[in-house]
């Protein structure tokens, strides 16, 4: 029974990752900044890695290969911290502009992924499935952290530029 539920969750998760790719690619098409295009291309690539990883797990679970544990991909989100938080990038993103809105929407999307993966990890009694979804939730938390740091930096830049500090 749990395998059927895992397969349904995996199908939803794969769709979520495909939608994430589409969202990030749309931002790439809309922005004029090459550096910002690079950031969102990296995020789209991360979502593609997730999709491929989830698809392999789906196939394994569907075939009853729960013991065939696939190696988790190396987390690459930390490799883009310096790029995302560079002064050049922050200066290219207007706090009220399209890119800032896209960052906010991306945070919401990534938080939803964390919630879904965490809920299933917590409810699973199958160790391999529990580990898979907990690992995925942690990977998405890395994306939330990166995007939230960028969002915070942008907000503080706006406050500084406008001589406004709410506290």
N, C-alpha and C positions, 0 to 999 in steps of 0.2 A: 504493500500500500504506500509506504513512504517513498519508494522509488518512483511511483507514478506522480506523487506530489512533487518530488524533486525535479522530475522531467518537466512538469508544468511550470515550476518556478524558473527552471533553466530557460525554457522557451521565452518566458516573460523577460528574463534578464538579458537574453540575446537581443530581443527586440529593443530593450532599453538602451543597450550599447549601440545598436544600429542607429537609433534615434539620436543618441549623443554624437555619433560621428557626423550625422547629417546636420545637426545644429552647429557643431564646430566648423564644419566646412562652409556652412552658410555665412558664418561670421567672417571667415577668410575671404569669401566673395564680396562681402559688404565693406570691409575696411580698406583704407588706402595705405596704411602703414605696413611696410614689409616686415618689420619686427613683430608687430601684432599678428600679422598673418602667420609668421613662424610659430608663435606661441599657440595659436589655435590649431595649426597643422599638427603640432606636437600632441595637443590634447586629442585631436581626432585620431592620431596614430595610436595613442594609449587606448582609446575606446575600441579600435580595431583589434588590438592585442587581446583585450577583454573578450571581444566577440569570438575570436578564434579559440581562445582558451576555454570559454564556456561551451562552444560547439564541440570541442574534443571531449569535454566531460559529459556532455549530453549523449554523445555517441557511446562512450564507455558505459554510462549508467543504463542506457537503452539496451545495450548488449549484455547487461548483467555483470560487467567488469568493475565492480566496486573496489576490488583489490588492486586494480591497475591504477595506481596513484600516479597522476601526471605531475611532473615537476612544475612548481609555480614559476612563472616568468620572473625575471629579475625586475624589481621595481625601478622604474625609470623616472618617476615623478620628481624625486629629489635632484635628479640631474638638471632639471630646468629651473630650480629655485633662483639661481643667480640671474638667469636670463629674464625670468618673469619680474623679478623685483629690481631690475636695473633702473637707474635714474632715467635713462633714455626712454624706456618703455613707459614708465609712470608719466613722463612729460608728454608722451604721444596720446595718452588716453585721457580724454576729457571726462571728468567725474559725472557729468550729466549727459554724456554722449552715448552713442550706440554701443561702443565697445564696453563701457562701464555697465550699461544695462545687460549686455550679453554676459558679463562676468557675474552679475547678480543672478541672472537666470541659470547660469551654469552651476552656481553654488546650490541653488534649489534642486536642480536635477541630480547633482552628485549626492546631496543629502538624502534624497529619495532613494537612491541606490543603496546607500549605507543602511537606511531603515529596512528596506526589503531584505537585503542580504543578512543583516543582523537578526531580524525576526525569524528567518528560516533557520539560521544557524542555532538560535536558541531553542527552537521547537524540534529540531532534528534529534533523533536518538541514534542515528547511523554515524559513527565517528568520522568516516571519510567525507560524508556530505556536510556534516557540521564543520569540519576543518576547511573544506572548500569555501563555504559561504562566509565563514569568519575571516578567512584570508581575503576574500573579495571585498568584504566590508572594510577591512583595514586598508586595502589598496585605494578604495574610493575615498576613505577618510584622508588619505594623503592628497588627493586632488582637492578636497574641500579645504584642507589646510592651506595649500598653495593659493587657491583662488581667494580665500578669505583674507589672507595676508595682503594680497594685491588690492583687494577691495578696501581694506583698512588703510593702507598707504594712500590710496586715491582720495578717500574721504578726508584724511588728515591734511593732504595737500590742498584740497579745496578749502578747508577751514583756515589753513595758514594763508593761502592766497587771498582769502576774503576777510582776514583778520577776525575770524569767528571761532571761538572755542566754547562749546556748550557747558563746560565745567571749569 
